[in-house]
Amino acid sequence: MNRRLIDARELRRHSKETVGFIHRLLNMQERQLGRSADTDSTISRLRELSVFPSLGREWPEILSIIEESIVPCVRFEKARRQGGLWKVEASLPAVLSEAIVNGMAAVGLQWASCPVLTELEVAVMDTLAAALGLKDDFLHSSGKGGGL
């Protein structure tokens, strides 16, 4: 039996739903925080609601659960750390490249599983290090694996 794990039509439909979800997240204002969300109590509540079923759920339902239960925690954490050292934002290239790598079914950026993606990552990091004016010791080509 040669069953494909990803159906192209489902991927297109659910990708549109997911991009819409991400779009809503990016347009959400910090002031829209409805409550302080405690991570531990949120996860406990999800377990009580049997959100982790033995059988799968439909993708729109999963997105709804994430939006209602997980997003308030994430938004709270970002607001709490506003102006602090931990403020993190995703870039468009980061989001899209993650989608591409996952679409290739590569097991992370590990040389053993996908040498070309690992070599691409090395080239990009060497270029970034050079653009930042870092010493050659920080380049992978120095033989020290990026200085480590």
Secondary structure, DSSP 8 states (H G I E B T S, - for coil): ----SS-HHHHHHHHHHHHHHHHHHHH--GGG--S---HHHHHHHHHHTT-S-SS---HHHHHHHIIIIIHHHHHHHHHHTTTSTT-----HHHHHHHHHHHHTT--TT-TTT-HHHHHHHHHHHHHHHHHTT--GGGSGGGTTTTT-
